[in-house]
Amino acid sequence: MAGTQPRPLVAGNWKMNGTTAHLREPRLLAAMLRDVKLRCEVLVCPPATLARRVKAVMKGSRIRIGGQDCHTAVSGAHTGDISAEMLKDAGCTAAIVGHSERRTNHGETDATVRAKAAAAHRAGLTAIVCIGETLEERKSGKTLAVVSKQLEGSLPEGTTPANTVIAYEPVWAIGTGLTPTTAEVAEVHTHIRKELGKAVGENAAAMRILYGGSVKPSNAQELMSADNVNGALVGGASLKAADFIGIIKAYA
Ligand code: 13P
């Protein structure tokens, strides 16, 4: 639907951080957000071991929880893996798939990511599909071609704005303190929106496209103001309630 403005999403990816000692942060976050009027949804993706506990300490708040990855199968002989159905059972409403750290550390290809996104859909979870170029690819002018290819390969049949969110995370901006300029972010996001038309037709306008990579309270407002940015995927700054709320408030 042309002209539809999707409701933004600010999602926190804790990565491999957090034990029960860390539960005070989501508890604090829920308390801090209680009386804040927000124009966005908020999601916290803790390690799967903490999913239920984080959900419990945020009970009564609007904050949802998600997983950081899922296996393609429902169940079976896959030691150490977690299925989308298990995440759903643990209270998650979403799963990040295809994060660059999974693509790099676990050799995940676009085909793997596509199968994982399909698994998330099967379980009734929103798939947050991550794409983004390396520094080398950016320097050689390949950014738009890289994200086009990742998008084309990573979105399964049946992708809709209701079951899928795109996260553009330039690999060189993750955990480095470096960010693209607002104009560079707008260029890529506008390109992604256009490319999404191939996968979801006119629904592309309603799909959320998050920016991720060194988002902090000090740069959130500016990054979120770029064209076709509908929220953020936040790593390090999502671990502390005070920092995360500073980003969420870009939508207060
Ligand atoms: P940082 O916010 O720590 O750069 O991480 C971004 C990220 O990878 C979120 O998925």
py3Dmol code that shows the C-alpha trace and the ligand (Angstrom):
import py3Dmol

protein = """\
ATOM      1  CA  MET A   1       0.000   0.000   0.000  1.00  0.00           C
ATOM      2  CA  ALA A   2       1.733   3.098  -1.195  1.00  0.00           C
ATOM      3  CA  GLY A   3       2.023   5.757   1.453  1.00  0.00           C
ATOM      4  CA  THR A   4       1.580   3.379   4.405  1.00  0.00           C
ATOM      5  CA  GLN A   5       3.977   4.299   7.185  1.00  0.00           C
ATOM      6  CA  PRO A   6       4.935   1.173   9.102  1.00  0.00           C
ATOM      7  CA  ARG A   7       5.051   1.403  12.889  1.00  0.00           C
ATOM      8  CA  PRO A   8       8.745   1.591  13.788  1.00  0.00           C
ATOM      9  CA  LEU A   9      10.491  -1.135  15.771  1.00  0.00           C
ATOM     10  CA  VAL A  10      13.443  -0.723  18.108  1.00  0.00           C
ATOM     11  CA  ALA A  11      14.989  -4.121  18.775  1.00  0.00           C
ATOM     12  CA  GLY A  12      17.849  -4.993  21.116  1.00  0.00           C
ATOM     13  CA  ASN A  13      20.191  -7.862  20.274  1.00  0.00           C
ATOM     14  CA  TRP A  14      22.069  -8.910  23.394  1.00  0.00           C
ATOM     15  CA  LYS A  15      24.216 -11.385  21.417  1.00  0.00           C
ATOM     16  CA  MET A  16      26.112 -13.782  23.749  1.00  0.00           C
ATOM     17  CA  ASN A  17      25.736 -11.551  26.787  1.00  0.00           C
ATOM     18  CA  GLY A  18      23.662 -11.910  29.907  1.00  0.00           C
ATOM     19  CA  THR A  19      23.110 -14.240  32.824  1.00  0.00           C
ATOM     20  CA  THR A  20      20.511 -13.972  35.565  1.00  0.00           C
ATOM     21  CA  ALA A  21      22.636 -11.209  37.127  1.00  0.00           C
ATOM     22  CA  HIS A  22      21.676  -9.078  34.122  1.00  0.00           C
ATOM     23  CA  LEU A  23      17.899  -9.318  34.702  1.00  0.00           C
ATOM     24  CA  ARG A  24      17.863  -6.023  36.521  1.00  0.00           C
ATOM     25  CA  GLU A  25      18.332  -4.207  33.199  1.00  0.00           C
ATOM     26  CA  PRO A  26      15.131  -5.435  31.465  1.00  0.00           C
ATOM     27  CA  ARG A  27      13.278  -4.955  34.753  1.00  0.00           C
ATOM     28  CA  LEU A  28      14.515  -1.376  34.855  1.00  0.00           C
ATOM     29  CA  LEU A  29      13.708  -0.853  31.174  1.00  0.00           C
ATOM     30  CA  ALA A  30      10.100  -1.974  31.675  1.00  0.00           C
ATOM     31  CA  ALA A  31       9.741   0.364  34.641  1.00  0.00           C
ATOM     32  CA  MET A  32      11.291   3.297  32.765  1.00  0.00           C
ATOM     33  CA  LEU A  33       9.027   2.777  29.746  1.00  0.00           C
ATOM     34  CA  ARG A  34       5.826   2.404  31.739  1.00  0.00           C
ATOM     35  CA  ASP A  35       4.646   6.000  31.354  1.00  0.00           C
ATOM     36  CA  VAL A  36       6.407   6.895  28.115  1.00  0.00           C
ATOM     37  CA  LYS A  37       4.160   7.442  25.088  1.00  0.00           C
ATOM     38  CA  LEU A  38       5.842   5.638  22.214  1.00  0.00           C
ATOM     39  CA  ARG A  39       5.398   5.644  18.464  1.00  0.00           C
ATOM     40  CA  CYS A  40       7.383   2.405  18.138  1.00  0.00           C
ATOM     41  CA  GLU A  41       7.347  -1.212  19.216  1.00  0.00           C
ATOM     42  CA  VAL A  42      10.149  -2.470  21.449  1.00  0.00           C
ATOM     43  CA  LEU A  43      11.715  -5.919  21.295  1.00  0.00           C
ATOM     44  CA  VAL A  44      14.499  -7.447  23.391  1.00  0.00           C
ATOM     45  CA  CYS A  45      16.410 -10.476  22.065  1.00  0.00           C
ATOM     46  CA  PRO A  46      18.316 -12.004  24.980  1.00  0.00           C
ATOM     47  CA  PRO A  47      20.174 -15.317  24.813  1.00  0.00           C
ATOM     48  CA  ALA A  48      17.584 -18.130  24.590  1.00  0.00           C
ATOM     49  CA  THR A  49      18.560 -19.278  28.106  1.00  0.00           C
ATOM     50  CA  LEU A  50      17.070 -16.050  29.472  1.00  0.00           C
ATOM     51  CA  ALA A  51      14.024 -15.655  27.226  1.00  0.00           C
ATOM     52  CA  ARG A  52      11.450 -16.707  29.785  1.00  0.00           C
ATOM     53  CA  ARG A  53      13.153 -14.879  32.635  1.00  0.00           C
ATOM     54  CA  VAL A  54      13.394 -11.625  30.695  1.00  0.00           C
ATOM     55  CA  LYS A  55       9.754 -11.923  29.689  1.00  0.00           C
ATOM     56  CA  ALA A  56       8.802 -12.521  33.313  1.00  0.00           C
ATOM     57  CA  VAL A  57      10.645  -9.474  34.661  1.00  0.00           C
ATOM     58  CA  MET A  58       9.017  -7.278  31.989  1.00  0.00           C
ATOM     59  CA  LYS A  59       5.520  -8.675  32.647  1.00  0.00           C
ATOM     60  CA  GLY A  60       2.804  -6.096  32.125  1.00  0.00           C
ATOM     61  CA  SER A  61       4.982  -3.998  29.802  1.00  0.00           C
ATOM     62  CA  ARG A  62       4.562  -3.640  26.027  1.00  0.00           C
ATOM     63  CA  ILE A  63       8.067  -4.957  25.387  1.00  0.00           C
ATOM     64  CA  ARG A  64       8.257  -8.220  23.460  1.00  0.00           C
ATOM     65  CA  ILE A  65      11.027 -10.763  23.373  1.00  0.00           C
ATOM     66  CA  GLY A  66      12.735 -12.525  20.501  1.00  0.00           C
ATOM     67  CA  GLY A  67      15.421 -15.073  19.690  1.00  0.00           C
ATOM     68  CA  GLN A  68      18.751 -14.415  17.968  1.00  0.00           C
ATOM     69  CA  ASP A  69      18.703 -17.380  15.584  1.00  0.00           C
ATOM     70  CA  CYS A  70      16.691 -20.535  14.913  1.00  0.00           C
ATOM     71  CA  HIS A  71      17.201 -23.905  13.262  1.00  0.00           C
ATOM     72  CA  THR A  72      15.278 -24.756  10.117  1.00  0.00           C
ATOM     73  CA  ALA A  73      13.720 -27.943  11.546  1.00  0.00           C
ATOM     74  CA  VAL A  74      10.935 -28.204  14.141  1.00  0.00           C
ATOM     75  CA  SER A  75      12.887 -30.742  16.241  1.00  0.00           C
ATOM     76  CA  GLY A  76      15.393 -33.560  15.862  1.00  0.00           C
ATOM     77  CA  ALA A  77      19.019 -34.584  16.171  1.00  0.00           C
ATOM     78  CA  HIS A  78      20.634 -31.127  16.033  1.00  0.00           C
ATOM     79  CA  THR A  79      22.738 -30.854  19.178  1.00  0.00           C
ATOM     80  CA  GLY A  80      22.980 -27.337  20.513  1.00  0.00           C
ATOM     81  CA  ASP A  81      20.404 -25.859  18.157  1.00  0.00           C
ATOM     82  CA  ILE A  82      17.084 -24.241  18.973  1.00  0.00           C
ATOM     83  CA  SER A  83      13.994 -24.378  16.774  1.00  0.00           C
ATOM     84  CA  ALA A  84      11.644 -21.522  15.999  1.00  0.00           C
ATOM     85  CA  GLU A  85       8.885 -23.508  17.708  1.00  0.00           C
ATOM     86  CA  MET A  86      11.007 -23.671  20.883  1.00  0.00           C
ATOM     87  CA  LEU A  87      11.478 -19.896  20.805  1.00  0.00           C
ATOM     88  CA  LYS A  88       7.750 -19.464  20.386  1.00  0.00           C
ATOM     89  CA  ASP A  89       7.170 -21.823  23.303  1.00  0.00           C
ATOM     90  CA  ALA A  90       9.560 -19.728  25.415  1.00  0.00           C
ATOM     91  CA  GLY A  91       7.417 -16.652  24.790  1.00  0.00           C
ATOM     92  CA  CYS A  92       9.222 -15.118  21.818  1.00  0.00           C
ATOM     93  CA  THR A  93       7.345 -13.315  19.065  1.00  0.00           C
ATOM     94  CA  ALA A  94      10.310 -12.831  16.711  1.00  0.00           C
ATOM     95  CA  ALA A  95      13.652 -14.314  15.675  1.00  0.00           C
ATOM     96  CA  ILE A  96      16.671 -12.586  14.181  1.00  0.00           C
ATOM     97  CA  VAL A  97      18.018 -14.603  11.230  1.00  0.00           C
ATOM     98  CA  GLY A  98      21.086 -14.108   9.076  1.00  0.00           C
ATOM     99  CA  HIS A  99      22.961 -11.784  11.406  1.00  0.00           C
ATOM    100  CA  SER A 100      26.393 -11.100   9.921  1.00  0.00           C
ATOM    101  CA  GLU A 101      28.012 -12.788  12.925  1.00  0.00           C
ATOM    102  CA  ARG A 102      26.089 -15.978  12.050  1.00  0.00           C
ATOM    103  CA  ARG A 103      26.901 -15.589   8.365  1.00  0.00           C
ATOM    104  CA  THR A 104      30.607 -15.197   9.215  1.00  0.00           C
ATOM    105  CA  ASN A 105      31.082 -17.447  12.266  1.00  0.00           C
ATOM    106  CA  HIS A 106      28.760 -20.242  11.158  1.00  0.00           C
ATOM    107  CA  GLY A 107      29.058 -20.009   7.391  1.00  0.00           C
ATOM    108  CA  GLU A 108      25.386 -19.211   6.871  1.00  0.00           C
ATOM    109  CA  THR A 109      24.493 -18.529   3.256  1.00  0.00           C
ATOM    110  CA  ASP A 110      21.500 -16.670   1.856  1.00  0.00           C
ATOM    111  CA  ALA A 111      19.860 -20.079   1.313  1.00  0.00           C
ATOM    112  CA  THR A 112      20.335 -20.950   5.011  1.00  0.00           C
ATOM    113  CA  VAL A 113      18.921 -17.603   6.041  1.00  0.00           C
ATOM    114  CA  ARG A 114      15.962 -18.058   3.749  1.00  0.00           C
ATOM    115  CA  ALA A 115      15.211 -21.487   5.270  1.00  0.00           C
ATOM    116  CA  LYS A 116      15.523 -20.039   8.780  1.00  0.00           C
ATOM    117  CA  ALA A 117      13.178 -17.174   7.942  1.00  0.00           C
ATOM    118  CA  ALA A 118      10.690 -19.738   6.585  1.00  0.00           C
ATOM    119  CA  ALA A 119      11.036 -21.684   9.863  1.00  0.00           C
ATOM    120  CA  ALA A 120      10.305 -18.525  11.847  1.00  0.00           C
ATOM    121  CA  HIS A 121       7.187 -17.934   9.736  1.00  0.00           C
ATOM    122  CA  ARG A 122       6.103 -21.559  10.189  1.00  0.00           C
ATOM    123  CA  ALA A 123       6.267 -21.087  13.971  1.00  0.00           C
ATOM    124  CA  GLY A 124       4.349 -17.819  13.828  1.00  0.00           C
ATOM    125  CA  LEU A 125       7.370 -15.645  14.593  1.00  0.00           C
ATOM    126  CA  THR A 126       8.382 -12.425  12.868  1.00  0.00           C
ATOM    127  CA  ALA A 127      11.653 -13.031  11.025  1.00  0.00           C
ATOM    128  CA  ILE A 128      14.137 -10.170  11.356  1.00  0.00           C
ATOM    129  CA  VAL A 129      16.289 -10.779   8.296  1.00  0.00           C
ATOM    130  CA  CYS A 130      19.734  -9.148   8.456  1.00  0.00           C
ATOM    131  CA  ILE A 131      21.696  -7.984   5.427  1.00  0.00           C
ATOM    132  CA  GLY A 132      24.662  -5.659   4.956  1.00  0.00           C
ATOM    133  CA  GLU A 133      27.960  -5.155   3.173  1.00  0.00           C
ATOM    134  CA  THR A 134      31.544  -5.485   4.402  1.00  0.00           C
ATOM    135  CA  LEU A 135      33.949  -2.552   4.365  1.00  0.00           C
ATOM    136  CA  GLU A 136      35.724  -3.979   1.346  1.00  0.00           C
ATOM    137  CA  GLU A 137      32.440  -4.261  -0.535  1.00  0.00           C
ATOM    138  CA  ARG A 138      31.521  -0.669   0.355  1.00  0.00           C
ATOM    139  CA  LYS A 139      34.936   0.636  -0.686  1.00  0.00           C
ATOM    140  CA  SER A 140      34.634  -1.053  -4.050  1.00  0.00           C
ATOM    141  CA  GLY A 141      31.182   0.422  -4.673  1.00  0.00           C
ATOM    142  CA  LYS A 142      29.313  -2.861  -4.350  1.00  0.00           C
ATOM    143  CA  THR A 143      26.995  -1.993  -1.439  1.00  0.00           C
ATOM    144  CA  LEU A 144      23.726  -1.811  -3.363  1.00  0.00           C
ATOM    145  CA  ALA A 145      24.500  -4.919  -5.412  1.00  0.00           C
ATOM    146  CA  VAL A 146      25.389  -6.866  -2.259  1.00  0.00           C
ATOM    147  CA  VAL A 147      22.196  -5.986  -0.399  1.00  0.00           C
ATOM    148  CA  SER A 148      20.104  -6.716  -3.523  1.00  0.00           C
ATOM    149  CA  LYS A 149      21.607 -10.184  -3.789  1.00  0.00           C
ATOM    150  CA  GLN A 150      21.184 -10.898  -0.072  1.00  0.00           C
ATOM    151  CA  LEU A 151      17.567  -9.771  -0.191  1.00  0.00           C
ATOM    152  CA  GLU A 152      16.808 -11.831  -3.254  1.00  0.00           C
ATOM    153  CA  GLY A 153      18.328 -14.941  -1.684  1.00  0.00           C
ATOM    154  CA  SER A 154      17.181 -14.562   1.913  1.00  0.00           C
ATOM    155  CA  LEU A 155      13.436 -13.966   1.695  1.00  0.00           C
ATOM    156  CA  PRO A 156      11.217 -17.073   1.514  1.00  0.00           C
ATOM    157  CA  GLU A 157       7.880 -17.496  -0.254  1.00  0.00           C
ATOM    158  CA  GLY A 158       5.092 -16.005   1.788  1.00  0.00           C
ATOM    159  CA  THR A 159       7.144 -13.043   3.062  1.00  0.00           C
ATOM    160  CA  THR A 160       4.873 -10.168   4.103  1.00  0.00           C
ATOM    161  CA  PRO A 161       5.273  -6.955   6.113  1.00  0.00           C
ATOM    162  CA  ALA A 162       3.409  -8.721   8.929  1.00  0.00           C
ATOM    163  CA  ASN A 163       5.837 -11.639   9.252  1.00  0.00           C
ATOM    164  CA  THR A 164       9.147 -10.085   8.213  1.00  0.00           C
ATOM    165  CA  VAL A 165      11.352  -7.145   9.125  1.00  0.00           C
ATOM    166  CA  ILE A 166      14.547  -6.269   7.244  1.00  0.00           C
ATOM    167  CA  ALA A 167      17.596  -5.119   9.226  1.00  0.00           C
ATOM    168  CA  TYR A 168      20.298  -3.331   7.253  1.00  0.00           C
ATOM    169  CA  GLU A 169      23.509  -3.701   9.226  1.00  0.00           C
ATOM    170  CA  PRO A 170      26.720  -2.666   7.468  1.00  0.00           C
ATOM    171  CA  VAL A 171      29.244  -5.196   8.813  1.00  0.00           C
ATOM    172  CA  TRP A 172      31.896  -2.480   9.276  1.00  0.00           C
ATOM    173  CA  ALA A 173      29.538  -0.468  11.518  1.00  0.00           C
ATOM    174  CA  ILE A 174      28.807  -3.314  13.949  1.00  0.00           C
ATOM    175  CA  GLY A 175      30.500  -2.787  17.288  1.00  0.00           C
ATOM    176  CA  THR A 176      33.019  -0.330  15.848  1.00  0.00           C
ATOM    177  CA  GLY A 177      31.525   3.060  16.711  1.00  0.00           C
ATOM    178  CA  LEU A 178      31.547   3.853  12.989  1.00  0.00           C
ATOM    179  CA  THR A 179      28.290   4.655  11.218  1.00  0.00           C
ATOM    180  CA  PRO A 180      27.338   5.579   7.672  1.00  0.00           C
ATOM    181  CA  THR A 181      26.155   9.154   7.159  1.00  0.00           C
ATOM    182  CA  THR A 182      22.415   9.800   7.184  1.00  0.00           C
ATOM    183  CA  ALA A 183      22.572  10.214   3.403  1.00  0.00           C
ATOM    184  CA  GLU A 184      24.341   6.865   3.006  1.00  0.00           C
ATOM    185  CA  VAL A 185      21.759   5.159   5.234  1.00  0.00           C
ATOM    186  CA  ALA A 186      18.923   6.752   3.254  1.00  0.00           C
ATOM    187  CA  GLU A 187      20.476   5.641  -0.035  1.00  0.00           C
ATOM    188  CA  VAL A 188      20.649   1.988   1.014  1.00  0.00           C
ATOM    189  CA  HIS A 189      17.253   1.926   2.733  1.00  0.00           C
ATOM    190  CA  THR A 190      15.548   3.530  -0.259  1.00  0.00           C
ATOM    191  CA  HIS A 191      17.218   0.967  -2.500  1.00  0.00           C
ATOM    192  CA  ILE A 192      16.062  -1.875  -0.212  1.00  0.00           C
ATOM    193  CA  ARG A 193      12.494  -0.543  -0.311  1.00  0.00           C
ATOM    194  CA  LYS A 194      12.610  -0.551  -4.091  1.00  0.00           C
ATOM    195  CA  GLU A 195      14.080  -4.068  -4.234  1.00  0.00           C
ATOM    196  CA  LEU A 196      11.447  -5.334  -1.797  1.00  0.00           C
ATOM    197  CA  GLY A 197       8.878  -4.579  -4.462  1.00  0.00           C
ATOM    198  CA  LYS A 198      10.159  -7.654  -6.337  1.00  0.00           C
ATOM    199  CA  ALA A 199       9.450  -9.898  -3.357  1.00  0.00           C
ATOM    200  CA  VAL A 200       6.283  -8.423  -1.892  1.00  0.00           C
ATOM    201  CA  GLY A 201       4.921  -6.087  -4.583  1.00  0.00           C
ATOM    202  CA  GLU A 202       3.062  -3.020  -3.389  1.00  0.00           C
ATOM    203  CA  ASN A 203       3.336  -4.247   0.219  1.00  0.00           C
ATOM    204  CA  ALA A 204       6.959  -3.079   0.159  1.00  0.00           C
ATOM    205  CA  ALA A 205       5.847   0.298   1.494  1.00  0.00           C
ATOM    206  CA  ALA A 206       4.551  -1.342   4.678  1.00  0.00           C
ATOM    207  CA  MET A 207       7.681  -3.412   5.409  1.00  0.00           C
ATOM    208  CA  ARG A 208       9.867  -2.249   8.260  1.00  0.00           C
ATOM    209  CA  ILE A 209      13.519  -1.657   7.419  1.00  0.00           C
ATOM    210  CA  LEU A 210      15.698  -1.238  10.512  1.00  0.00           C
ATOM    211  CA  TYR A 211      19.161   0.255  10.619  1.00  0.00           C
ATOM    212  CA  GLY A 212      21.762  -1.476  12.812  1.00  0.00           C
ATOM    213  CA  GLY A 213      25.437  -0.822  13.587  1.00  0.00           C
ATOM    214  CA  SER A 214      26.741   1.372  16.422  1.00  0.00           C
ATOM    215  CA  VAL A 215      23.365   2.948  17.176  1.00  0.00           C
ATOM    216  CA  LYS A 216      23.639   4.943  20.397  1.00  0.00           C
ATOM    217  CA  PRO A 217      21.497   7.493  22.253  1.00  0.00           C
ATOM    218  CA  SER A 218      23.681  10.249  20.776  1.00  0.00           C
ATOM    219  CA  ASN A 219      23.145   9.279  17.113  1.00  0.00           C
ATOM    220  CA  ALA A 220      19.746   7.522  17.191  1.00  0.00           C
ATOM    221  CA  GLN A 221      17.624  10.564  16.418  1.00  0.00           C
ATOM    222  CA  GLU A 222      19.682  11.413  13.354  1.00  0.00           C
ATOM    223  CA  LEU A 223      19.968   7.858  12.005  1.00  0.00           C
ATOM    224  CA  MET A 224      16.260   7.224  12.561  1.00  0.00           C
ATOM    225  CA  SER A 225      15.389  10.393  10.634  1.00  0.00           C
ATOM    226  CA  ALA A 226      16.886   9.030   7.401  1.00  0.00           C
ATOM    227  CA  ASP A 227      14.438   8.197   4.609  1.00  0.00           C
ATOM    228  CA  ASN A 228      12.967   4.705   4.758  1.00  0.00           C
ATOM    229  CA  VAL A 229      14.377   3.919   8.209  1.00  0.00           C
ATOM    230  CA  ASN A 230      11.676   2.338  10.369  1.00  0.00           C
ATOM    231  CA  GLY A 231      13.600   1.634  13.528  1.00  0.00           C
ATOM    232  CA  ALA A 232      16.850   0.180  14.824  1.00  0.00           C
ATOM    233  CA  LEU A 233      18.549  -3.100  15.629  1.00  0.00           C
ATOM    234  CA  VAL A 234      20.815  -2.324  18.555  1.00  0.00           C
ATOM    235  CA  GLY A 235      23.674  -4.428  19.923  1.00  0.00           C
ATOM    236  CA  GLY A 236      25.928  -3.084  22.674  1.00  0.00           C
ATOM    237  CA  ALA A 237      23.707  -0.155  23.616  1.00  0.00           C
ATOM    238  CA  SER A 238      20.737  -2.475  24.269  1.00  0.00           C
ATOM    239  CA  LEU A 239      22.463  -4.107  27.244  1.00  0.00           C
ATOM    240  CA  LYS A 240      21.954  -1.178  29.589  1.00  0.00           C
ATOM    241  CA  ALA A 241      18.405   0.072  30.146  1.00  0.00           C
ATOM    242  CA  ALA A 242      19.566   3.693  30.358  1.00  0.00           C
ATOM    243  CA  ASP A 243      21.260   3.522  26.939  1.00  0.00           C
ATOM    244  CA  PHE A 244      18.522   1.518  25.254  1.00  0.00           C
ATOM    245  CA  ILE A 245      15.805   3.873  26.433  1.00  0.00           C
ATOM    246  CA  GLY A 246      17.837   6.780  25.071  1.00  0.00           C
ATOM    247  CA  ILE A 247      17.516   5.159  21.635  1.00  0.00           C
ATOM    248  CA  ILE A 248      13.859   4.173  22.034  1.00  0.00           C
ATOM    249  CA  LYS A 249      13.089   7.806  22.868  1.00  0.00           C
ATOM    250  CA  ALA A 250      13.960   8.769  19.314  1.00  0.00           C
ATOM    251  CA  TYR A 251      10.325   7.644  18.858  1.00  0.00           C
ATOM    252  CA  ALA A 252       8.827   9.186  22.006  1.00  0.00           C
TER     253      ALA A 252
END
"""
ligand_1 = """\
10
13P
P 26.226 -2.727 17.813
O 25.015 -1.886 18.103
O 26.917 -3.198 19.060
O 27.123 -2.098 16.820
O 25.696 -4.091 17.125
C 24.773 -4.012 16.097
C 24.245 -5.355 15.844
O 24.959 -6.233 15.363
C 22.835 -5.624 16.198
O 22.398 -6.829 15.671
"""
view = py3Dmol.view(width=600, height=400)
view.addModel(protein, "pdb")
view.setStyle({"model": 0}, {"cartoon": {"style": "trace"}})
view.addModel(ligand_1, "xyz")
view.setStyle({"model": 1}, {"stick": {}})
view.zoomTo()
view.show()
